[in-house]
Amino acid sequence: MKALLPIFLFLTISHWSFAQVRQLAPGQNPGKGTVAEFDWLVGYWTGTGLGGDCEEVWMPEVDGHMIGTFRFWENGALVFSEFMNLVQDGESVTMKLKHFGADFLGWEEKEEWTTFELIELGKNKAFLNGMTIERKGDQLIFQVNISEGGEPKIETFTYTKKSL
């Protein structure tokens, strides 16, 4: 029994950590919600993630769109930035984003973007396909399912609300 304990703990911890970021099952419909219900994101947020410094700015919803920007720098040098759009998609919400290198060259093709569809929206917490966003007071936590060398990994970004 003692020999099985480390395996059980690994599987339990792995399941718990990956359960923090959900995925839509094939054929599963997105969850219902409105962009206006993401109003708890509005503001200027600074923190860490990916081993460097990050910041995000989210503007209030207008016409079913909520625009945000993100930038990441390491050792004082800009590495990349993102332009994000939470958009009303029928009865659901989708986050669309584009990545840009420090030279402002886009990573996605002109007509493409990275998307995260809504799974479930609660009070100050949203589960998107591959991303979880949660606000706890003046702290904002993003957990994103990324692939590192072909292996899935959850990257956590932890922000604190600041004034501009």
RONU-906053 format. One record per residue (C-alpha): residue in three letters; x, y, z. Coordinates in Angstrom, 3 decimals, always signed. Example, Ala and Ser with C-alpha at 12.3 -4.5 7.8 and 13.67 -1.06 7.14 Angstrom:
! residues 2
<aa=ALA	c1=+12.300	c2=-4.500	c3=+7.800>
<aa=SER	c1=+13.670	c2=-1.060	c3=+7.140>
END
This chain:
! residues 164
<aa=MET	c1=+0.000	c2=+0.000	c3=+0.000>
<aa=LYS	c1=+2.858	c2=+2.396	c3=+0.862>
<aa=ALA	c1=+4.278	c2=+1.934	c3=-2.652>
<aa=LEU	c1=+0.977	c2=+3.076	c3=-4.190>
<aa=LEU	c1=+0.715	c2=+6.246	c3=-2.066>
<aa=PRO	c1=+3.126	c2=+8.393	c3=-4.180>
<aa=ILE	c1=+1.335	c2=+7.348	c3=-7.381>
<aa=PHE	c1=-2.078	c2=+8.102	c3=-5.855>
<aa=LEU	c1=-0.882	c2=+11.515	c3=-4.608>
<aa=PHE	c1=+0.588	c2=+12.367	c3=-8.028>
<aa=LEU	c1=-2.622	c2=+11.397	c3=-9.827>
<aa=THR	c1=-4.782	c2=+13.279	c3=-7.306>
<aa=ILE	c1=-2.665	c2=+16.446	c3=-7.457>
<aa=SER	c1=-2.415	c2=+16.233	c3=-11.262>
<aa=HIS	c1=-6.176	c2=+15.792	c3=-11.614>
<aa=TRP	c1=-6.850	c2=+18.663	c3=-9.208>
<aa=SER	c1=-4.454	c2=+21.083	c3=-10.926>
<aa=PHE	c1=-5.676	c2=+20.274	c3=-14.443>
<aa=ALA	c1=-9.310	c2=+20.493	c3=-13.269>
<aa=GLN	c1=-8.620	c2=+24.171	c3=-12.537>
<aa=VAL	c1=-8.533	c2=+24.733	c3=-16.311>
<aa=ARG	c1=-11.386	c2=+23.106	c3=-18.187>
<aa=GLN	c1=-11.739	c2=+22.043	c3=-21.806>
<aa=LEU	c1=-14.923	c2=+21.860	c3=-23.897>
<aa=ALA	c1=-15.685	c2=+18.259	c3=-24.818>
<aa=PRO	c1=-16.119	c2=+17.525	c3=-28.531>
<aa=GLY	c1=-19.610	c2=+18.636	c3=-29.539>
<aa=GLN	c1=-20.206	c2=+20.406	c3=-26.201>
<aa=ASN	c1=-21.998	c2=+23.739	c3=-26.527>
<aa=PRO	c1=-20.354	c2=+26.808	c3=-24.991>
<aa=GLY	c1=-21.778	c2=+28.176	c3=-21.740>
<aa=LYS	c1=-24.176	c2=+31.084	c3=-21.587>
<aa=GLY	c1=-23.212	c2=+34.582	c3=-20.495>
<aa=THR	c1=-22.738	c2=+38.167	c3=-21.554>
<aa=VAL	c1=-19.668	c2=+40.315	c3=-21.963>
<aa=ALA	c1=-21.182	c2=+42.796	c3=-19.465>
<aa=GLU	c1=-20.921	c2=+40.052	c3=-16.800>
<aa=PHE	c1=-17.116	c2=+40.286	c3=-17.082>
<aa=ASP	c1=-17.170	c2=+43.837	c3=-15.612>
<aa=TRP	c1=-15.073	c2=+42.579	c3=-12.656>
<aa=LEU	c1=-12.069	c2=+42.454	c3=-15.043>
<aa=VAL	c1=-12.057	c2=+46.206	c3=-15.738>
<aa=GLY	c1=-8.882	c2=+47.921	c3=-14.581>
<aa=TYR	c1=-5.106	c2=+47.961	c3=-14.675>
<aa=TRP	c1=-3.441	c2=+44.787	c3=-13.363>
<aa=THR	c1=+0.272	c2=+44.065	c3=-12.782>
<aa=GLY	c1=+1.984	c2=+40.861	c3=-11.747>
<aa=THR	c1=+4.028	c2=+37.883	c3=-12.818>
<aa=GLY	c1=+3.822	c2=+34.878	c3=-15.111>
<aa=LEU	c1=+6.022	c2=+32.893	c3=-17.511>
<aa=GLY	c1=+9.007	c2=+33.737	c3=-15.311>
<aa=GLY	c1=+8.790	c2=+37.485	c3=-15.946>
<aa=ASP	c1=+6.681	c2=+40.571	c3=-15.383>
<aa=CYS	c1=+3.239	c2=+41.105	c3=-16.907>
<aa=GLU	c1=+0.469	c2=+43.637	c3=-17.009>
<aa=GLU	c1=-3.059	c2=+43.757	c3=-18.384>
<aa=VAL	c1=-5.521	c2=+46.551	c3=-18.937>
<aa=TRP	c1=-9.227	c2=+45.790	c3=-19.429>
<aa=MET	c1=-11.638	c2=+48.500	c3=-20.607>
<aa=PRO	c1=-15.398	c2=+48.485	c3=-19.902>
<aa=GLU	c1=-17.773	c2=+46.710	c3=-22.273>
<aa=VAL	c1=-19.127	c2=+48.667	c3=-25.247>
<aa=ASP	c1=-21.489	c2=+47.166	c3=-27.835>
<aa=GLY	c1=-20.824	c2=+43.558	c3=-26.760>
<aa=HIS	c1=-17.015	c2=+43.956	c3=-26.799>
<aa=MET	c1=-14.560	c2=+44.266	c3=-23.937>
<aa=ILE	c1=-11.027	c2=+45.114	c3=-25.079>
<aa=GLY	c1=-7.889	c2=+44.218	c3=-23.170>
<aa=THR	c1=-4.147	c2=+44.439	c3=-23.695>
<aa=PHE	c1=-1.337	c2=+42.373	c3=-22.195>
<aa=ARG	c1=+2.408	c2=+42.748	c3=-22.217>
<aa=PHE	c1=+5.211	c2=+40.549	c3=-20.942>
<aa=TRP	c1=+8.775	c2=+41.556	c3=-20.336>
<aa=GLU	c1=+11.814	c2=+39.812	c3=-18.935>
<aa=ASN	c1=+14.870	c2=+41.544	c3=-17.454>
<aa=GLY	c1=+13.430	c2=+44.910	c3=-18.500>
<aa=ALA	c1=+12.998	c2=+43.928	c3=-22.186>
<aa=LEU	c1=+9.616	c2=+43.546	c3=-23.876>
<aa=VAL	c1=+9.170	c2=+39.974	c3=-25.126>
<aa=PHE	c1=+5.604	c2=+40.004	c3=-26.500>
<aa=SER	c1=+2.190	c2=+41.626	c3=-26.177>
<aa=GLU	c1=-1.428	c2=+40.653	c3=-26.869>
<aa=PHE	c1=-4.565	c2=+42.398	c3=-28.021>
<aa=MET	c1=-7.645	c2=+40.715	c3=-26.525>
<aa=ASN	c1=-11.351	c2=+41.037	c3=-27.261>
<aa=LEU	c1=-14.101	c2=+39.481	c3=-25.160>
<aa=VAL	c1=-16.931	c2=+39.405	c3=-27.674>
<aa=GLN	c1=-20.604	c2=+38.517	c3=-27.404>
<aa=ASP	c1=-21.124	c2=+35.362	c3=-29.464>
<aa=GLY	c1=-24.879	c2=+34.690	c3=-29.524>
<aa=GLU	c1=-25.828	c2=+33.662	c3=-25.981>
<aa=SER	c1=-22.168	c2=+33.048	c3=-25.109>
<aa=VAL	c1=-18.852	c2=+34.902	c3=-24.904>
<aa=THR	c1=-15.593	c2=+34.173	c3=-26.715>
<aa=MET	c1=-12.173	c2=+35.659	c3=-25.989>
<aa=LYS	c1=-10.248	c2=+36.321	c3=-29.183>
<aa=LEU	c1=-6.622	c2=+37.377	c3=-28.997>
<aa=LYS	c1=-3.623	c2=+38.075	c3=-31.169>
<aa=HIS	c1=+0.006	c2=+37.882	c3=-30.078>
<aa=PHE	c1=+2.688	c2=+40.339	c3=-31.205>
<aa=GLY	c1=+6.457	c2=+40.123	c3=-30.851>
<aa=ALA	c1=+8.475	c2=+43.037	c3=-29.454>
<aa=ASP	c1=+8.832	c2=+44.196	c3=-33.091>
<aa=PHE	c1=+4.981	c2=+44.251	c3=-33.328>
<aa=LEU	c1=+4.951	c2=+41.434	c3=-35.896>
<aa=GLY	c1=+1.882	c2=+39.234	c3=-35.377>
<aa=TRP	c1=+2.258	c2=+35.590	c3=-34.455>
<aa=GLU	c1=-1.111	c2=+34.535	c3=-35.910>
<aa=GLU	c1=-1.928	c2=+34.892	c3=-39.589>
<aa=LYS	c1=-3.827	c2=+38.043	c3=-40.577>
<aa=GLU	c1=-7.246	c2=+36.316	c3=-40.654>
<aa=GLU	c1=-6.607	c2=+34.111	c3=-37.580>
<aa=TRP	c1=-6.623	c2=+34.541	c3=-33.805>
<aa=THR	c1=-6.400	c2=+32.398	c3=-30.695>
<aa=THR	c1=-9.827	c2=+31.777	c3=-29.145>
<aa=PHE	c1=-11.157	c2=+30.723	c3=-25.761>
<aa=GLU	c1=-14.877	c2=+29.863	c3=-25.643>
<aa=LEU	c1=-16.909	c2=+30.276	c3=-22.466>
<aa=ILE	c1=-17.676	c2=+27.092	c3=-20.512>
<aa=GLU	c1=-19.095	c2=+28.529	c3=-17.292>
<aa=LEU	c1=-19.420	c2=+32.015	c3=-15.839>
<aa=GLY	c1=-19.882	c2=+32.658	c3=-12.122>
<aa=LYS	c1=-19.417	c2=+35.547	c3=-9.730>
<aa=ASN	c1=-15.873	c2=+36.849	c3=-10.336>
<aa=LYS	c1=-14.825	c2=+33.589	c3=-12.016>
<aa=ALA	c1=-14.939	c2=+32.378	c3=-15.607>
<aa=PHE	c1=-14.021	c2=+29.007	c3=-17.057>
<aa=LEU	c1=-13.074	c2=+29.334	c3=-20.716>
<aa=ASN	c1=-11.907	c2=+26.525	c3=-22.968>
<aa=GLY	c1=-8.278	c2=+26.250	c3=-21.820>
<aa=MET	c1=-8.318	c2=+29.232	c3=-19.436>
<aa=THR	c1=-9.662	c2=+30.100	c3=-15.998>
<aa=ILE	c1=-9.938	c2=+33.695	c3=-14.758>
<aa=GLU	c1=-10.749	c2=+34.496	c3=-11.133>
<aa=ARG	c1=-10.852	c2=+37.713	c3=-9.166>
<aa=LYS	c1=-10.256	c2=+37.620	c3=-5.404>
<aa=GLY	c1=-10.511	c2=+41.183	c3=-4.082>
<aa=ASP	c1=-7.693	c2=+43.184	c3=-5.676>
<aa=GLN	c1=-6.050	c2=+40.041	c3=-7.034>
<aa=LEU	c1=-6.695	c2=+38.569	c3=-10.492>
<aa=ILE	c1=-5.529	c2=+35.052	c3=-11.351>
<aa=PHE	c1=-5.336	c2=+33.668	c3=-14.885>
<aa=GLN	c1=-4.582	c2=+29.973	c3=-15.364>
<aa=VAL	c1=-3.891	c2=+29.027	c3=-18.982>
<aa=ASN	c1=-3.367	c2=+25.592	c3=-20.473>
<aa=ILE	c1=-0.284	c2=+25.868	c3=-22.679>
<aa=SER	c1=+1.906	c2=+23.343	c3=-24.431>
<aa=GLU	c1=+5.600	c2=+23.276	c3=-23.611>
<aa=GLY	c1=+7.576	c2=+20.927	c3=-25.829>
<aa=GLY	c1=+4.366	c2=+19.092	c3=-26.729>
<aa=GLU	c1=+3.469	c2=+18.524	c3=-23.071>
<aa=PRO	c1=+0.421	c2=+20.265	c3=-21.560>
<aa=LYS	c1=+1.206	c2=+22.652	c3=-18.729>
<aa=ILE	c1=-0.857	c2=+25.124	c3=-16.718>
<aa=GLU	c1=+0.747	c2=+28.562	c3=-16.514>
<aa=THR	c1=-0.486	c2=+30.869	c3=-13.750>
<aa=PHE	c1=-0.486	c2=+34.653	c3=-14.003>
<aa=THR	c1=-1.111	c2=+36.460	c3=-10.718>
<aa=TYR	c1=-1.980	c2=+40.158	c3=-10.829>
<aa=THR	c1=-2.741	c2=+42.933	c3=-8.364>
<aa=LYS	c1=-5.036	c2=+45.813	c3=-9.260>
<aa=LYS	c1=-3.232	c2=+49.149	c3=-9.550>
<aa=SER	c1=-4.302	c2=+52.664	c3=-10.401>
<aa=LEU	c1=-3.030	c2=+54.214	c3=-13.608>
END
